[in-house]
Amino acid sequence: MKATLTFNLPDEQEEFNTAVHASDALYVIGQIDERMRQIVKYEEHTDAVYDIVSKLRTELLELCHSNKINLH
């Protein structure tokens, strides 16, 4: 199966850039998720830090799921 995306440049330059750099954005989101996991699992912090990081990671993963973004 092949798919072709067509953009009318320069009018759709922003959409083109989004499509071309989507894998970069996915990589960054994955790195943020992994960093938050490491903080909670391996680092020593106050309970408040653990709670905040855990809540933010949960929100990030929920947003990814609801937008059909698969990090793993």
DSSP file (Angstrom, degrees, kcal/mol; ACC not computed):
  #  RESIDUE AA STRUCTURE BP1 BP2  ACC     N-H-->O    O-->H-N    N-H-->O    O-->H-N    TCO  KAPPA ALPHA  PHI   PSI    X-CA   Y-CA   Z-CA
    1    1 A M              0   0    0      0, 0.0     2,-0.3     0, 0.0     0, 0.0   0.000 360.0 360.0 360.0 137.2    0.0    0.0    0.0
    2    2 A K        -     0   0    0      2,-0.0     2,-0.4     0, 0.0     0, 0.0  -0.929 360.0-165.8-123.5 150.5    1.2    3.5   -0.8
    3    3 A A        -     0   0    0     -2,-0.3     2,-0.5     2,-0.0     0, 0.0  -0.995   3.5-159.7-135.2 143.0   -0.1    6.8    0.2
    4    4 A T        -     0   0    0     -2,-0.4     2,-0.5     2,-0.0    -2,-0.0  -0.985   3.0-157.5-125.7 128.7    0.7   10.2   -1.2
    5    5 A L        -     0   0    0     -2,-0.5     2,-0.4     2,-0.0    -2,-0.0  -0.884  11.8-161.1-102.2 135.8    0.3   13.5    0.6
    6    6 A T        -     0   0    0     -2,-0.5     2,-0.4     2,-0.0    -2,-0.0  -0.965   8.0-175.7-121.7 132.8   -0.1   16.6   -1.6
    7    7 A F        -     0   0    0     -2,-0.4     2,-1.0     2,-0.0     6,-0.0  -0.963  26.3-133.1-126.8 143.4    0.5   20.2   -0.4
    8    8 A N     >  -     0   0    0     -2,-0.4     4,-2.5     2,-0.1     5,-0.2  -0.811  46.6-124.8 -94.3  97.9    0.0   23.4   -2.2
    9    9 A L  T  4 S+     0   0    0     -2,-1.0    -2,-0.0     1,-0.3     0, 0.0  -0.679  80.5  13.6 -90.6 143.9    3.2   25.3   -1.3
   10   10 A P  T >4 S+     0   0    0      0, 0.0     3,-1.6     0, 0.0    -1,-0.3  -0.994 125.3  57.1 -90.0  -0.4    3.8   27.9   -0.1
   11   11 A D  T 34 S+     0   0    0      1,-0.3     3,-0.3     2,-0.1    -2,-0.2   0.844 116.7  36.2 -60.0 -34.9    0.2   28.3    1.0
   12   12 A E  T 3X S+     0   0    0     -4,-2.5     4,-2.4     1,-0.2    -1,-0.3  -0.082  78.0 124.9-109.5  32.9    0.3   25.0    3.0
   13   13 A Q  H <> S+     0   0    0     -3,-1.6     4,-2.8     1,-0.2     5,-0.2   0.892  73.2  52.2 -60.2 -42.0    3.9   25.2    4.2
   14   14 A E  H  > S+     0   0    0     -3,-0.3     4,-2.1    -4,-0.2    -1,-0.2   0.913 110.9  46.7 -63.8 -42.4    2.9   24.9    7.9
   15   15 A E  H  > S+     0   0    0      2,-0.2     4,-2.2     1,-0.2    -1,-0.2   0.895 112.3  51.4 -64.6 -40.7    0.9   21.7    7.2
   16   16 A F  H  X S+     0   0    0     -4,-2.4     4,-2.6     2,-0.2    -2,-0.2   0.937 109.9  48.9 -60.5 -48.0    3.8   20.3    5.1
   17   17 A N  H  X S+     0   0    0     -4,-2.8     4,-2.3     1,-0.2    -2,-0.2   0.890 109.6  52.7 -60.5 -39.9    6.2   21.0    8.0
   18   18 A T  H  < S+     0   0    0     -4,-2.1     4,-0.4     1,-0.2    -1,-0.2   0.927 112.0  45.0 -61.2 -45.6    3.9   19.3   10.4
   19   19 A A  H >< S+     0   0    0     -4,-2.2     3,-0.7     1,-0.2     4,-0.3   0.907 114.9  47.6 -65.3 -42.4    3.7   16.2    8.2
   20   20 A V  H 3< S+     0   0    0     -4,-2.6     3,-0.3     1,-0.2    -1,-0.2   0.851 119.0  39.0 -68.9 -35.1    7.4   16.1    7.6
   21   21 A H  T 3X S+     0   0    0     -4,-2.3     4,-1.9    -5,-0.2     3,-0.2   0.243  81.4 105.9-102.9  13.0    8.4   16.6   11.2
   22   22 A A  H <> S+     0   0    0     -3,-0.7     4,-2.4    -4,-0.4    -1,-0.2   0.885  79.9  53.0 -60.4 -39.5    5.7   14.4   12.9
   23   23 A S  H  > S+     0   0    0     -3,-0.3     4,-2.1    -4,-0.3    -1,-0.2   0.853 106.6  53.6 -66.8 -32.3    8.2   11.6   13.7
   24   24 A D  H  > S+     0   0    0     -3,-0.2     4,-2.2     2,-0.2    -1,-0.2   0.916 109.5  47.8 -64.5 -42.7   10.5   14.2   15.4
   25   25 A A  H  X S+     0   0    0     -4,-1.9     4,-2.5     1,-0.2    -2,-0.2   0.901 110.2  52.2 -65.0 -40.8    7.6   15.3   17.6
   26   26 A L  H  X S+     0   0    0     -4,-2.4     4,-2.3     1,-0.2    -1,-0.2   0.898 108.7  51.1 -62.1 -40.7    6.8   11.7   18.4
   27   27 A Y  H  X S+     0   0    0     -4,-2.1     4,-2.2     2,-0.2    -2,-0.2   0.928 110.2  48.8 -61.4 -45.9   10.4   11.1   19.4
   28   28 A V  H  X S+     0   0    0     -4,-2.2     4,-2.3     2,-0.2    -2,-0.2   0.918 111.0  49.7 -62.2 -44.7   10.3   14.2   21.7
   29   29 A I  H  X S+     0   0    0     -4,-2.5     4,-2.4     1,-0.2    -1,-0.2   0.915 111.0  50.4 -60.9 -42.7    7.1   13.1   23.4
   30   30 A G  H  X S+     0   0    0     -4,-2.3     4,-2.4     1,-0.2    -1,-0.2   0.879 109.3  50.9 -62.6 -38.6    8.5    9.6   23.9
   31   31 A Q  H  X S+     0   0    0     -4,-2.2     4,-2.3     2,-0.2    -1,-0.2   0.885 109.8  49.8 -67.1 -39.2   11.7   11.1   25.5
   32   32 A I  H  X S+     0   0    0     -4,-2.3     4,-2.3     2,-0.2    -2,-0.2   0.928 111.3  49.4 -63.8 -45.0    9.6   13.3   27.8
   33   33 A D  H  X S+     0   0    0     -4,-2.4     4,-2.2     1,-0.2    -2,-0.2   0.931 112.0  48.2 -58.8 -46.8    7.5   10.2   28.8
   34   34 A E  H  X S+     0   0    0     -4,-2.4     4,-2.3     1,-0.2    -1,-0.2   0.890 109.9  52.0 -63.6 -40.4   10.7    8.2   29.5
   35   35 A R  H  X S+     0   0    0     -4,-2.3     4,-2.1     1,-0.2    -1,-0.2   0.909 110.0  48.5 -63.2 -42.4   12.3   11.0   31.5
   36   36 A M  H  X S+     0   0    0     -4,-2.3     4,-2.0     2,-0.2    -1,-0.2   0.891 110.2  52.3 -65.2 -38.2    9.2   11.2   33.7
   37   37 A R  H  X S+     0   0    0     -4,-2.2     4,-2.6     1,-0.2     5,-0.3   0.917 109.4  49.6 -62.1 -43.6    9.2    7.4   34.2
   38   38 A Q  H  X>S+     0   0    0     -4,-2.3     4,-2.8     2,-0.2     5,-0.9   0.892 108.2  53.5 -63.5 -40.3   12.8    7.5   35.3
   39   39 A I  H  X5S+     0   0    0     -4,-2.1     4,-0.9     1,-0.2    -1,-0.2   0.937 115.3  39.7 -59.5 -47.0   12.1   10.3   37.8
   40   40 A V  H  <5S+     0   0    0     -4,-2.0    -2,-0.2     1,-0.2    -1,-0.2   0.887 124.1  37.8 -71.2 -39.2    9.4    8.3   39.4
   41   41 A K  H  <5S+     0   0    0     -4,-2.6    -2,-0.2    -5,-0.2    -3,-0.2   0.866 130.5  16.9 -84.0 -37.3   11.0    4.9   39.3
   42   42 A Y  H  <5S+     0   0    0     -4,-2.8     2,-0.2    -5,-0.3    -3,-0.2   0.648 102.9  79.3-116.8 -17.8   14.7    5.6   40.0
   43   43 A E     << -     0   0    0     -5,-0.9     2,-0.6    -4,-0.9     0, 0.0  -0.633  69.6-123.3-101.9 154.8   15.2    9.0   41.6
   44   44 A E        +     0   0    0     -2,-0.2     2,-0.3     6,-0.0    -4,-0.1  -0.846  48.4 140.8 -96.9 120.6   14.8   10.2   45.1
   45   45 A H        -     0   0    0     -2,-0.6     2,-0.0    -5,-0.1     0, 0.0  -0.875  53.7 -77.6-144.5 174.6   12.4   13.1   45.5
   46   46 A T     >  -     0   0    0     -2,-0.3     4,-2.1     1,-0.1     3,-0.2  -0.335  45.3-109.0 -71.7 162.0    9.7   14.3   47.8
   47   47 A D  H  > S+     0   0    0      1,-0.2     4,-2.7     2,-0.2     5,-0.2   0.861 119.9  58.9 -59.7 -35.3    6.3   12.8   47.6
   48   48 A A  H  > S+     0   0    0      2,-0.2     4,-2.5     1,-0.2    -1,-0.2   0.905 105.2  48.4 -62.4 -41.3    5.0   16.0   46.1
   49   49 A V  H  > S+     0   0    0      2,-0.2     4,-2.8     1,-0.2     5,-0.3   0.940 111.8  49.5 -64.3 -46.1    7.4   15.7   43.2
   50   50 A Y  H  X S+     0   0    0     -4,-2.1     4,-2.7     1,-0.2     5,-0.2   0.923 111.9  49.2 -57.6 -44.9    6.4   12.1   42.6
   51   51 A D  H  X S+     0   0    0     -4,-2.7     4,-2.4     2,-0.2    -1,-0.2   0.925 113.3  45.4 -61.9 -45.5    2.8   13.1   42.7
   52   52 A I  H  X S+     0   0    0     -4,-2.5     4,-2.7     2,-0.2     5,-0.2   0.943 115.6  45.5 -64.9 -47.9    3.2   15.9   40.2
   53   53 A V  H  X S+     0   0    0     -4,-2.8     4,-2.5     1,-0.2    -2,-0.2   0.909 113.9  49.9 -64.0 -41.1    5.4   13.9   37.8
   54   54 A S  H  X S+     0   0    0     -4,-2.7     4,-2.4    -5,-0.3    -1,-0.2   0.917 112.2  47.4 -63.1 -43.5    3.0   10.9   38.0
   55   55 A K  H  X S+     0   0    0     -4,-2.4     4,-2.5    -5,-0.2    -2,-0.2   0.917 112.9  48.7 -64.5 -43.2    0.0   13.1   37.3
   56   56 A L  H  X S+     0   0    0     -4,-2.7     4,-2.6     2,-0.2    -2,-0.2   0.898 111.7  49.6 -64.3 -39.7    1.7   14.9   34.4
   57   57 A R  H  X S+     0   0    0     -4,-2.5     4,-2.7    -5,-0.2     5,-0.2   0.915 110.4  50.4 -65.8 -41.4    2.8   11.5   32.9
   58   58 A T  H  X S+     0   0    0     -4,-2.4     4,-2.4     2,-0.2    -2,-0.2   0.926 111.9  47.7 -60.6 -44.9   -0.7   10.2   33.2
   59   59 A E  H  X S+     0   0    0     -4,-2.5     4,-2.6     2,-0.2    -2,-0.2   0.908 111.3  51.2 -62.6 -42.4   -2.1   13.2   31.5
   60   60 A L  H  X S+     0   0    0     -4,-2.6     4,-2.4     1,-0.2    -2,-0.2   0.938 112.2  45.7 -60.0 -47.5    0.5   13.0   28.7
   61   61 A L  H  X S+     0   0    0     -4,-2.7     4,-2.6     1,-0.2    -1,-0.2   0.867 112.3  51.3 -67.0 -36.0   -0.3    9.3   28.1
   62   62 A E  H  X S+     0   0    0     -4,-2.4     4,-2.8    -5,-0.2    -1,-0.2   0.916 110.8  48.6 -65.1 -42.7   -4.1   10.0   28.1
   63   63 A L  H  X S+     0   0    0     -4,-2.6     4,-1.2     2,-0.2    -2,-0.2   0.912 112.2  49.2 -62.2 -42.6   -3.6   12.8   25.6
   64   64 A C  H  <>S+     0   0    0     -4,-2.4     5,-3.4    -5,-0.2     3,-0.5   0.944 112.7  47.3 -61.7 -47.2   -1.5   10.6   23.4
   65   65 A H  H ><5S+     0   0    0     -4,-2.6     3,-1.7     1,-0.2    -2,-0.2   0.924 110.8  50.3 -60.8 -45.8   -4.1    7.8   23.6
   66   66 A S  H 3<5S+     0   0    0     -4,-2.8    -1,-0.2     1,-0.3    -2,-0.2   0.716 113.9  46.4 -68.5 -19.0   -7.0   10.1   22.8
   67   67 A N  T 3<5S-     0   0    0     -4,-1.2    -1,-0.3    -3,-0.5    -2,-0.2   0.187 117.4-111.8-106.5  15.3   -5.2   11.5   19.8
   68   68 A K  T < 5 +     0   0    0     -3,-1.7     2,-0.6     1,-0.2    -3,-0.2   0.851  65.2 150.2  59.8  38.9   -4.1    8.0   18.6
   69   69 A I      < -     0   0    0     -5,-3.4     2,-0.7    -6,-0.2    -1,-0.2  -0.916  31.1-159.4-104.1 117.9   -0.4    8.6   19.3
   70   70 A N        +     0   0    0     -2,-0.6    -5,-0.0     1,-0.1   -44,-0.0  -0.871  15.0 177.1-102.3 113.9    1.3    5.3   20.2
   71   71 A L              0   0    0     -2,-0.7    -1,-0.1     1,-0.1   -10,-0.0   0.671 360.0 360.0 -87.5 -18.2    4.6    5.8   22.1
   72   72 A H              0   0    0      0, 0.0    -1,-0.1     0, 0.0    -2,-0.0   0.414 360.0 360.0-121.4 360.0    5.4    2.1   22.6
